[in-house]
Amino acid sequence: MDLTERQKKLLRSIIEKYIETAEPIGSETVEKEAGLGVSPATIRNEMVRLTALGYVRQPYTSAGRIPTSMGMKFFVDQLMEEKALSLKDEVAIKEEMNQGDQRFERHLKHAAQVLAQQTKSLAIASDEEGDIYASGMANILDMPEFYDIDITKTVLSMLDKVELLNQVFAMLLPQDQIKIFFGEELGVPFLEPCGFVIVRYEAPSHRGVLGVIGPSRLNYPVVIPTMKYFAHLLGEFSK
């Protein structure tokens, strides 16, 4: 069933606020901030419809709604507008990336560190030899989703389990330059609340994958263009 324009606006409003707060979003919040121009009762009815259609869910009785993976995918595919990096951000990232040892393995390790800083998430970088560099483990500890020790332990253990990381990288098909997916697609217990963005980079003599791991409510409109820019910078590396 196709969503109406009003339902799309409502879903976008719920998801954007959820990305910001990590809290269930109630009809009162939507009424104040979404500018839909309809009554609170209409908003509540539409939220019930979005719930029945599987785009949002109610985590507990009398709570607001949070997006499901289906809702987040719809947002990424059809509702989201990427926020272009400012020239200031591009210059800052490029300057940061150009510091230090310029051997490629050091450069790639540094890229993971800068990417983690920029996205405030867990960043990973790999090369075609299968070497993995990770940074930003402390970032995820600040996020409510990772207060659950089982979720955090599972995510961090991925860094030691090459087969699980290879499963993540395999989600990036040969025709894809960038891919967004959610933990439930991996079928691994405790990864359901997680979101992944992976992007391919290809330099004259090096190629591999960059990844960002965080909650499913990653700020995709910012994370996606940031990762594309990192892939572009790595693609220019020729040493």
SEPAVO-574729 format. One record per residue: x, y, z of N, C-alpha, C in turn. Coordinates in Angstrom, 2 decimals, always signed. Example, Ala and Ser with C-alpha at 12.3 -4.5 7.8 and 13.67 -1.06 7.14 Angstrom:
# residues 2
R     n_px     n_py     n_pz    ca_px    ca_py    ca_pz     c_px     c_py     c_pz
R   +13.19    -5.69    +7.80   +12.30    -4.50    +7.80   +13.20    -3.30    +7.80
R   +12.85    -2.25    +7.08   +13.67    -1.06    +7.14   +12.90    +0.03    +7.87
END
This chain:
# residues 239
R     n_px     n_py     n_pz    ca_px    ca_py    ca_pz     c_px     c_py     c_pz
R    +0.83    -1.20    +0.00    +0.00    +0.00    +0.00    +0.87    +1.25    +0.00
R    +0.60    +2.17    -0.94    +1.35    +3.41    -1.01    +0.93    +4.35    +0.11
R    +1.89    +5.10    +0.64    +1.58    +6.08    +1.66    +1.07    +7.37    +1.01
R    +0.16    +8.04    +1.70    -0.28    +9.35    +1.23    +0.82   +10.36    +1.52
R    +0.73   +11.53    +0.89    +1.72   +12.57    +1.13    +1.74   +12.97    +2.60
R    +0.57   +13.02    +3.21    +0.51   +13.38    +4.63    +1.20   +12.33    +5.49
R    +0.98   +11.05    +5.16    +1.64    +9.98    +5.91    +3.16   +10.03    +5.72
R    +3.61   +10.37    +4.53    +5.05   +10.50    +4.28    +5.64   +11.63    +5.11
R    +4.94   +12.76    +5.15    +5.43   +13.89    +5.95    +5.46   +13.53    +7.43
R    +4.45   +12.81    +7.87    +4.38   +12.40    +9.26    +5.52   +11.44    +9.59
R    +5.74   +10.47    +8.72    +6.81    +9.50    +8.95    +8.16   +10.20    +8.96
R    +8.37   +11.12    +8.02    +9.64   +11.86    +8.01    +9.83   +12.63    +9.31
R    +8.77   +13.26    +9.78    +8.86   +14.03   +11.03    +9.20   +13.14   +12.21
R    +8.54   +11.98   +12.30    +8.82   +11.04   +13.40   +10.27   +10.59   +13.35
R   +10.75   +10.23   +12.17   +12.11    +9.69   +12.05   +13.15   +10.76   +12.32
R   +12.96   +11.96   +11.78   +13.94   +13.01   +12.01   +14.04   +13.36   +13.49
R   +12.91   +13.38   +14.18   +12.93   +13.67   +15.62   +13.53   +12.49   +16.39
R   +13.26   +11.28   +15.96   +13.82   +10.10   +16.62   +15.34   +10.05   +16.45
R   +15.84   +10.40   +15.27   +17.29   +10.47   +15.04   +17.92   +11.44   +16.05
R   +17.21   +12.53   +16.30   +17.73   +13.57   +17.19   +17.68   +13.17   +18.66
R   +16.62   +12.49   +19.07   +16.38   +12.29   +20.51   +16.55   +10.86   +21.02
R   +16.41    +9.87   +20.15   +16.40    +8.44   +20.54   +15.23    +8.10   +21.44
R   +14.20    +8.95   +21.47   +13.03    +8.73   +22.31   +11.80    +8.46   +21.44
R   +10.83    +7.66   +21.93    +9.57    +7.51   +21.20    +8.92    +8.88   +20.97
R    +8.36    +9.05   +19.79    +7.81   +10.36   +19.40    +6.29   +10.32   +19.49
R    +5.73   +11.21   +20.29    +4.29   +11.28   +20.48    +3.62   +12.26   +19.52
R    +2.29   +12.17   +19.44    +1.54   +13.02   +18.52    +1.68   +14.50   +18.87
R    +1.83   +14.81   +20.18    +1.96   +16.21   +20.59    +3.24   +16.82   +20.01
R    +4.32   +16.05   +20.03    +5.59   +16.53   +19.47    +5.46   +16.78   +17.98
R    +4.81   +15.84   +17.29    +4.64   +15.99   +15.85    +3.79   +17.22   +15.55
R    +2.73   +17.40   +16.31    +1.84   +18.54   +16.08    +2.60   +19.86   +16.21
R    +3.48   +19.94   +17.20    +4.22   +21.19   +17.45    +5.25   +21.46   +16.36
R    +5.88   +20.41   +15.87    +7.08   +20.62   +15.06    +6.94   +20.29   +13.58
R    +5.94   +19.48   +13.21    +5.88   +19.02   +11.82    +5.17   +19.98   +10.88
R    +4.31   +20.82   +11.43    +3.59   +21.75   +10.57    +2.70   +21.08    +9.55
R    +2.00   +20.01    +9.98    +1.14   +19.28    +9.04    -0.19   +19.99    +8.81
R    -0.55   +20.89    +9.73    -1.79   +21.64    +9.56    -3.04   +20.80    +9.76
R    -2.95   +19.76   +10.59    -4.13   +18.94   +10.88    -4.26   +18.80   +12.40
R    -5.39   +18.31   +12.85    -5.67   +18.21   +14.28    -4.85   +17.10   +14.93
R    -4.63   +17.18   +16.26    -3.95   +16.10   +16.97    -4.64   +14.75   +16.78
R    -5.97   +14.76   +16.71    -6.71   +13.50   +16.52    -6.36   +12.87   +15.17
R    -6.25   +13.71   +14.15    -5.88   +13.21   +12.81    -4.47   +12.64   +12.84
R    -3.56   +13.33   +13.52    -2.18   +12.84   +13.63    -2.16   +11.48   +14.33
R    -2.92   +11.36   +15.42    -2.96   +10.08   +16.14    -3.50    +8.97   +15.24
R    -4.54    +9.27   +14.48    -5.11    +8.26   +13.57    -4.10    +7.84   +12.52
R    -3.36    +8.80   +11.99    -2.37    +8.48   +10.96    -1.21    +7.68   +11.57
R    -0.87    +7.97   +12.81    +0.19    +7.19   +13.47    -0.26    +5.74   +13.68
R    -1.54    +5.56   +13.98    -2.10    +4.21   +14.11    -1.99    +3.48   +12.76
R    -2.27    +4.20   +11.67    -2.18    +3.58   +10.32    -0.73    +3.21   +10.00
R    +0.20    +4.12   +10.29    +1.62    +3.84   +10.02    +2.09    +2.64   +10.84
R    +1.54    +2.50   +12.05    +1.88    +1.35   +12.89    +1.35    +0.06   +12.27
R    +0.10    +0.10   +11.84    -0.52    -1.08   +11.24    +0.20    -1.49    +9.95
R    +0.74    -0.51    +9.23    +1.44    -0.80    +7.97    +2.89    -1.24    +8.19
R    +3.37    -1.12    +9.45    +4.70    -1.63    +9.77    +5.83    -0.63    +9.67
R    +5.51    +0.66    +9.48    +6.56    +1.68    +9.35    +7.06    +2.19   +10.70
R    +6.20    +2.16   +11.71    +6.59    +2.56   +13.06    +6.02    +1.53   +14.03
R    +6.52    +1.56   +15.25    +5.98    +0.67   +16.28    +5.91    +1.42   +17.61
R    +5.11    +0.87   +18.50    +4.93    +1.45   +19.82    +5.67    +0.56   +20.81
R    +6.82    +1.03   +21.34    +7.65    +0.14   +22.17    +6.96    -0.33   +23.44
R    +6.06    +0.48   +23.99    +5.27    +0.03   +25.13    +3.99    +0.85   +25.19
R    +3.00    +0.35   +25.88    +1.68    +0.97   +25.93    +1.78    +2.42   +26.36
R    +1.02    +3.26   +25.69    +0.92    +4.70   +25.95    +2.19    +5.46   +25.58
R    +3.14    +4.78   +24.93    +4.34    +5.49   +24.46    +4.08    +6.08   +23.09
R    +5.00    +6.93   +22.66    +4.98    +7.40   +21.28    +5.47    +6.29   +20.36
R    +5.79    +6.66   +19.13    +6.23    +5.68   +18.13    +7.71    +5.84   +17.83
R    +8.33    +4.72   +17.45    +9.68    +4.74   +16.91    +9.65    +4.02   +15.55
R   +10.54    +4.39   +14.65   +10.52    +3.75   +13.33   +11.01    +2.31   +13.39
R   +10.44    +1.47   +12.56   +10.94    +0.11   +12.36   +12.04    +0.15   +11.30
R   +12.71    -0.97   +11.08   +13.70    -1.04    +9.99   +13.03    -0.73    +8.65
R   +11.81    -1.21    +8.49   +11.05    -0.92    +7.25   +10.85    +0.59    +7.10
R   +10.50    +1.25    +8.20   +10.31    +2.69    +8.16   +11.60    +3.43    +7.85
R   +12.70    +2.99    +8.47   +13.99    +3.63    +8.23   +14.43    +3.43    +6.78
R   +14.20    +2.25    +6.25   +14.57    +2.00    +4.85   +13.78    +2.91    +3.91
R   +12.49    +3.04    +4.20   +11.64    +3.90    +3.37   +12.15    +5.34    +3.45
R   +12.53    +5.77    +4.65   +13.07    +7.11    +4.85   +14.33    +7.31    +4.01
R   +15.27    +6.36    +4.10   +16.53    +6.48    +3.37   +16.31    +6.47    +1.86
R   +15.40    +5.60    +1.40   +15.19    +5.43    -0.04   +14.36    +6.54    -0.67
R   +13.37    +7.07    +0.09   +12.40    +7.94    -0.55   +12.17    +9.30    +0.12
R   +12.48    +9.43    +1.39   +12.13   +10.67    +2.09   +13.33   +11.53    +2.44
R   +14.47   +10.93    +2.58   +15.65   +11.63    +3.07   +16.25   +12.54    +2.01
R   +16.74   +13.68    +2.45   +17.51   +14.57    +1.59   +18.92   +14.65    +2.16
R   +19.88   +14.22    +1.36   +21.27   +14.30    +1.82   +21.65   +15.76    +2.06
R   +22.39   +15.99    +3.14   +22.86   +17.34    +3.46   +24.29   +17.46    +2.96
R   +24.48   +18.25    +1.91   +25.81   +18.37    +1.32   +26.81   +18.89    +2.35
R   +28.01   +18.32    +2.30   +29.07   +18.81    +3.19   +29.37   +20.26    +2.86
R   +29.56   +21.06    +3.89   +29.95   +22.44    +3.66   +31.40   +22.48    +3.18
R   +31.77   +23.54    +2.50   +33.15   +23.69    +2.05   +34.09   +23.68    +3.25
R   +33.65   +24.28    +4.35   +34.46   +24.30    +5.58   +34.73   +22.88    +6.07
R   +33.69   +22.01    +6.07   +33.87   +20.63    +6.50   +34.78   +19.86    +5.55
R   +34.60   +20.08    +4.25   +35.44   +19.39    +3.27   +36.91   +19.75    +3.47
R   +37.17   +21.05    +3.65   +38.55   +21.50    +3.84   +39.13   +20.92    +5.13
R   +38.33   +20.94    +6.21   +38.80   +20.41    +7.50   +39.13   +18.93    +7.40
R   +38.26   +18.15    +6.74   +38.49   +16.71    +6.59   +39.74   +16.46    +5.75
R   +39.86   +17.22    +4.65   +41.01   +17.02    +3.76   +42.32   +17.35    +4.47
R   +42.32   +18.43    +5.24   +43.52   +18.80    +5.98   +43.87   +17.74    +7.02
R   +42.86   +17.25    +7.70   +43.08   +16.22    +8.73   +43.62   +14.94    +8.09
R   +43.06   +14.58    +6.95   +43.48   +13.36    +6.27   +44.91   +13.46    +5.73
R   +45.35   +14.67    +5.44   +46.67   +14.85    +4.83   +47.79   +14.95    +5.86
R   +47.44   +14.82    +7.13   +48.45   +14.88    +8.18   +49.07   +13.50    +8.39
R   +50.32   +13.51    +8.85   +50.93   +12.26    +9.29   +51.56   +11.44    +8.18
R   +51.89   +10.21    +8.55   +52.55    +9.26    +7.67   +51.67    +8.96    +6.47
R   +52.25    +9.03    +5.27   +51.44    +8.87    +4.07   +51.56    +7.49    +3.42
R   +52.18    +6.52    +4.10   +52.06    +5.15    +3.59   +50.58    +4.77    +3.63
R   +50.14    +3.98    +2.69   +48.70    +3.79    +2.56   +48.08    +3.14    +3.79
R   +48.74    +2.15    +4.37   +48.13    +1.50    +5.53   +47.96    +2.48    +6.70
R   +48.94    +3.38    +6.86   +48.81    +4.40    +7.89   +47.71    +5.41    +7.51
R   +47.65    +5.71    +6.25   +46.64    +6.64    +5.74   +45.23    +6.08    +5.97
R   +45.08    +4.78    +5.74   +43.77    +4.14    +5.91   +43.39    +4.09    +7.39
R   +44.35    +3.79    +8.24   +44.09    +3.79    +9.68   +43.68    +5.18   +10.14
R   +44.35    +6.19    +9.63   +44.03    +7.57    +9.97   +42.64    +7.93    +9.46
R   +42.29    +7.42    +8.27   +40.95    +7.68    +7.71   +39.86    +7.16    +8.63
R   +40.07    +5.97    +9.21   +39.08    +5.43   +10.15   +38.93    +6.34   +11.36
R   +40.05    +6.88   +11.85   +40.00    +7.77   +13.02   +39.23    +9.05   +12.70
R   +39.51    +9.65   +11.56   +38.85   +10.91   +11.19   +37.37   +10.67   +10.89
R   +37.07    +9.54   +10.23   +35.68    +9.22    +9.93   +34.88    +9.02   +11.22
R   +35.47    +8.38   +12.21   +34.80    +8.19   +13.50   +34.52    +9.54   +14.16
R   +35.49   +10.44   +14.08   +35.31   +11.78   +14.64   +34.16   +12.51   +13.95
R   +34.14   +12.43   +12.64   +33.15   +13.18   +11.86   +31.73   +12.64   +12.05
R   +31.59   +11.33   +12.14   +30.25   +10.72   +12.22   +29.83   +10.43   +13.65
R   +30.80   +10.58   +14.61   +30.53   +10.29   +16.03   +29.99    +8.87   +16.21
R   +30.55    +7.95   +15.41   +30.13    +6.55   +15.43   +31.37    +5.66   +15.42
R   +31.14    +4.38   +15.28   +32.23    +3.42   +15.12   +32.56    +3.33   +13.64
R   +33.82    +3.58   +13.28   +34.23    +3.55   +11.88   +35.21    +2.41   +11.65
R   +35.09    +1.76   +10.50   +36.01    +0.70   +10.13   +36.50    +0.95    +8.70
R   +37.73    +0.53    +8.45   +38.30    +0.66    +7.10   +39.02    -0.64    +6.79
R   +38.89    -1.10    +5.58   +39.57    -2.34    +5.19   +40.27    -2.14    +3.86
R   +41.30    -2.95    +3.63   +41.95    -2.93    +2.33   +41.74    -4.28    +1.65
R   +42.26    -4.42    +0.45   +41.99    -5.66    -0.30   +42.77    -6.85    +0.25
R   +43.74    -6.59    +1.14   +44.44    -7.70    +1.80   +43.67    -8.23    +3.00
R   +42.58    -7.53    +3.35   +41.78    -7.98    +4.48   +42.17    -7.37    +5.82
R   +43.11    -6.41    +5.79   +43.46    -5.71    +7.03   +42.31    -4.80    +7.44
R   +42.02    -4.79    +8.74   +40.90    -4.02    +9.27   +41.42    -2.98   +10.28
R   +40.96    -1.75   +10.12   +41.29    -0.69   +11.07   +39.97    -0.14   +11.62
R   +39.92    +0.04   +12.92   +38.68    +0.51   +13.55   +38.98    +1.66   +14.48
R   +38.00    +2.54   +14.61   +38.15    +3.68   +15.52   +36.76    +4.11   +15.97
R   +36.71    +4.74   +17.15   +35.43    +5.29   +17.62   +34.64    +4.36   +18.52
R   +35.31    +3.35   +19.10   +34.59    +2.44   +19.98   +33.89    +3.19   +21.13
R   +34.57    +4.22   +21.63   +33.98    +4.97   +22.75   +32.75    +5.76   +22.32
R   +32.66    +6.10   +21.03   +31.52    +6.90   +20.56   +30.19    +6.20   +20.80
R   +30.15    +4.90   +20.53   +28.86    +4.21   +20.64   +28.41    +4.07   +22.09
R   +29.36    +4.16   +23.01   +28.99    +4.02   +24.42   +28.14    +5.19   +24.92
R   +28.16    +6.29   +24.18   +27.35    +7.46   +24.54   +25.91    +7.35   +24.05
R   +25.61    +6.32   +23.26   +24.29    +6.22   +22.63   +23.39    +5.27   +23.43
R   +22.15    +5.67   +23.69   +21.27    +4.86   +24.54   +21.12    +3.41   +24.08
R   +21.13    +3.19   +22.77   +20.96    +1.83   +22.26   +22.05    +0.89   +22.77
R   +23.24    +1.46   +23.07   +24.37    +0.62   +23.45   +24.58    +0.56   +24.95
R   +23.59    +1.05   +25.71   +23.63    +0.82   +27.15   +23.38    -0.65   +27.45
R   +22.78    -1.36   +26.49   +22.56    -2.80   +26.61   +23.89    -3.50   +26.33
R   +24.45    -4.13   +27.35   +25.79    -4.71   +27.23   +25.86    -5.79   +26.16
R   +24.77    -6.53   +25.94   +24.78    -7.59   +24.92   +24.93    -7.00   +23.51
R   +24.28    -5.87   +23.28   +24.38    -5.21   +21.97   +25.80    -4.68   +21.77
R   +26.31    -3.99   +22.77   +27.66    -3.42   +22.67   +28.72    -4.51   +22.51
R   +28.59    -5.56   +23.30   +29.54    -6.67   +23.21   +29.54    -7.31   +21.82
R   +28.34    -7.47   +21.26   +28.23    -8.09   +19.93   +28.86    -7.21   +18.87
R   +28.60    -5.89   +18.94   +29.18    -4.97   +17.95   +30.70    -4.96   +18.06
R   +31.21    -4.82   +19.27   +32.67    -4.74   +19.43   +33.35    -6.06   +19.10
R   +32.66    -7.17   +19.33   +33.26    -8.47   +19.00   +33.39    -8.67   +17.50
R   +32.59    -7.91   +16.73   +32.71    -7.99   +15.27   +34.11    -7.63   +14.81
R   +34.77    -6.75   +15.55   +36.10    -6.29   +15.15   +37.13    -7.40   +15.25
R   +36.82    -8.45   +16.03   +37.74    -9.59   +16.16   +37.29   -10.79   +15.33
R   +36.12   -10.70   +14.74   +35.59   -11.83   +13.99   +35.55   -11.49   +12.51
R   +36.59   -11.91   +11.82   +36.72   -11.54   +10.41   +35.53   -12.04    +9.60
R   +35.03   -13.23    +9.95   +33.93   -13.80    +9.15   +32.66   -12.93    +9.26
R   +32.45   -12.33   +10.44   +31.27   -11.48   +10.61   +31.44   -10.16    +9.87
R   +32.64    -9.59    +9.92   +32.89    -8.37    +9.17   +32.80    -8.63    +7.67
R   +33.29    -9.77    +7.23   +33.18   -10.11    +5.81   +31.72   -10.25    +5.39
R   +30.88   -10.73    +6.33   +29.44   -10.81    +6.06   +28.86    -9.40    +5.87
R   +29.34    -8.46    +6.68   +28.92    -7.06    +6.53   +29.38    -6.51    +5.19
R   +30.65    -6.70    +4.86   +31.19    -6.16    +3.61   +30.51    -6.79    +2.39
R   +30.10    -8.05    +2.54   +29.46    -8.75    +1.42   +28.09    -8.16    +1.08
R   +27.53    -7.35    +1.99   +26.26    -6.69    +1.69   +26.43    -5.64    +0.59
R   +27.68    -5.20    +0.37   +27.98    -4.24    -0.68   +28.20    -5.02    -1.98
R   +27.21    -5.04    -2.83   +27.27    -5.80    -4.07   +28.20    -5.12    -5.08
R   +28.68    -5.86    -6.08   +29.63    -5.27    -7.03   +29.12    -3.99    -7.69
R   +27.82    -3.90    -7.90   +27.26    -2.71    -8.57   +27.02    -1.55    -7.61
R   +27.17    -1.79    -6.31   +26.91    -0.74    -5.32   +28.16    +0.08    -5.05
R   +27.98    +1.39    -4.91   +29.07    +2.22    -4.40   +28.90    +2.44    -2.90
R   +27.63    +2.52    -2.48   +27.33    +2.70    -1.07   +26.10    +1.88    -0.72
R   +26.03    +1.40    +0.51   +24.92    +0.54    +0.92   +24.55    +0.85    +2.36
R   +23.25    +0.97    +2.61   +22.72    +1.16    +3.97   +21.91    -0.07    +4.31
R   +22.15    -0.67    +5.47   +21.33    -1.80    +5.88   +21.28    -1.86    +7.40
R   +20.46    -2.78    +7.90   +20.19    -2.85    +9.33   +20.55    -4.22    +9.88
R   +20.81    -4.24   +11.20   +21.33    -5.44   +11.83   +20.48    -6.67   +11.62
R   +19.17    -6.49   +11.58   +18.30    -7.67   +11.45   +18.54    -8.39   +10.12
R   +19.10    -7.69    +9.13   +19.37    -8.32    +7.84   +20.54    -9.30    +7.91
R   +21.36    -9.19    +8.96   +22.49   -10.11    +9.13   +22.09   -11.38    +9.85
R   +20.94   -11.36   +10.54   +20.49   -12.53   +11.28   +21.37   -12.87   +12.46
R   +22.05   -11.87   +13.02   +22.93   -12.08   +14.17   +22.24   -11.54   +15.42
R   +22.08   -12.36   +16.46   +21.41   -11.88   +17.68   +22.06   -10.61   +18.23
R   +21.23    -9.70   +18.71   +21.61    -8.45   +19.36   +22.05    -7.35   +18.39
R   +22.11    -7.62   +17.09   +22.48    -6.55   +16.15   +21.26    -5.84   +15.58
R   +20.05    -6.29   +15.96   +18.83    -5.72   +15.37   +18.73    -4.20   +15.53
R   +19.17    -3.59   +16.65   +19.03    -2.14   +16.78   +20.09    -1.34   +16.04
R   +20.96    -2.01   +15.28   +22.12    -1.34   +14.69   +21.89    -0.97   +13.22
R   +22.53    +0.10   +12.81   +22.52    +0.52   +11.42   +23.94    +0.51   +10.87
R   +24.08    +0.21    +9.60   +25.38    +0.11    +8.95   +25.36    +0.92    +7.65
R   +26.43    +1.64    +7.41   +26.64    +2.27    +6.11   +28.02    +1.85    +5.63
R   +28.11    +1.27    +4.44   +29.40    +0.87    +3.89   +29.55    +1.46    +2.49
R   +30.78    +1.84    +2.18   +31.05    +2.49    +0.90   +32.36    +1.93    +0.33
R   +32.40    +1.82    -0.97   +33.59    +1.31    -1.63   +34.51    +2.48    -2.01
R   +35.82    +2.30    -1.82   +36.78    +3.27    -2.36   +37.70    +2.55    -3.33
R   +38.19    +3.28    -4.30   +39.05    +2.66    -5.31   +40.09    +3.68    -5.75
R   +41.34    +3.44    -5.35   +42.47    +4.29    -5.72   +43.27    +3.59    -6.82
R   +44.21    +4.30    -7.44   +44.98    +3.66    -8.52   +45.63    +2.34    -8.11
R   +46.12    +2.25    -6.87   +46.80    +1.02    -6.46   +46.22    +0.40    -5.20
R   +45.08    +0.90    -4.74   +44.47    +0.38    -3.52   +42.94    +0.40    -3.67
R   +42.31    -0.56    -3.04   +40.84    -0.54    -3.01   +40.37    -1.25    -1.74
R   +39.15    -0.96    -1.35   +38.62    -1.58    -0.15   +37.29    -0.96    +0.23
R   +36.96    -1.05    +1.52   +35.64    -0.64    +2.00   +35.79    +0.19    +3.27
R   +34.97    +1.23    +3.38   +34.82    +1.98    +4.62   +33.45    +1.68    +5.19
R   +33.35    +1.67    +6.51   +32.05    +1.41    +7.13   +31.83    +2.28    +8.36
R   +30.58    +2.58    +8.62   +30.18    +3.24    +9.86   +29.11    +2.37   +10.51
R   +29.27    +2.11   +11.80   +28.32    +1.31   +12.56   +27.80    +2.15   +13.72
R   +26.50    +2.13   +13.90   +25.89    +2.87   +15.00   +24.49    +2.34   +15.23
R   +23.64    +3.13   +15.88   +22.25    +2.71   +16.04   +21.52    +2.81   +14.71
R   +20.37    +2.18   +14.60   +19.60    +2.24   +13.35   +19.19    +3.67   +13.01
R   +19.19    +4.56   +14.03   +18.83    +5.96   +13.79   +20.05    +6.82   +13.45
R   +21.07    +6.23   +12.85   +22.20    +7.02   +12.37   +21.69    +8.23   +11.58
R   +22.41    +9.31   +11.66   +21.99   +10.52   +10.94   +22.39   +10.38    +9.46
R   +21.64    +9.54    +8.75   +21.99    +9.18    +7.37   +22.14   +10.38    +6.44
R   +21.30   +11.44    +6.55   +21.47   +12.57    +5.63   +22.84   +13.22    +5.74
R   +23.52   +13.06    +6.88   +24.87   +13.62    +7.07   +25.93   +12.54    +6.87
R   +25.68   +11.35    +7.39   +26.68   +10.27    +7.33   +26.96    +9.86    +5.88
R   +25.93    +9.77    +5.06   +26.12    +9.28    +3.68   +27.02   +10.21    +2.86
R   +26.74   +11.51    +2.78   +27.65   +12.36    +2.00   +29.05   +12.44    +2.60
R   +29.15   +12.33    +3.93   +30.47   +12.32    +4.57   +31.28   +11.12    +4.11
R   +30.65    +9.95    +4.08   +31.37    +8.75    +3.67   +31.73    +8.78    +2.19
R   +30.85    +9.33    +1.38   +31.16    +9.48    -0.05   +32.40   +10.34    -0.24
R   +32.52   +11.38    +0.59   +33.67   +12.28    +0.47   +34.95   +11.56    +0.91
R   +34.88   +10.78    +1.98   +36.04   +10.01    +2.41   +36.48    +9.03    +1.31
R   +35.51    +8.37    +0.69   +35.84    +7.44    -0.40   +36.50    +8.18    -1.56
R   +36.01    +9.39    -1.83   +36.61   +10.22    -2.89   +38.06   +10.56    -2.55
R   +38.31   +10.97    -1.30   +39.68   +11.33    -0.91   +40.62   +10.12    -0.98
R   +40.15    +8.95    -0.52   +40.97    +7.75    -0.60   +41.22    +7.36    -2.06
R   +40.23    +7.63    -2.89   +40.37    +7.32    -4.32   +41.44    +8.13    -5.02
R   +41.78    +9.27    -4.42   +42.81   +10.11    -5.00   +44.22    +9.72    -4.55
R   +44.30    +8.79    -3.60   +45.60    +8.41    -3.05   +46.36    +7.57    -4.06
R   +47.59    +7.96    -4.38   +48.31    +7.28    -5.46   +49.67    +6.73    -5.05
R   +49.98    +6.77    -3.73   +51.31    +6.29    -3.31   +51.27    +4.82    -2.93
END
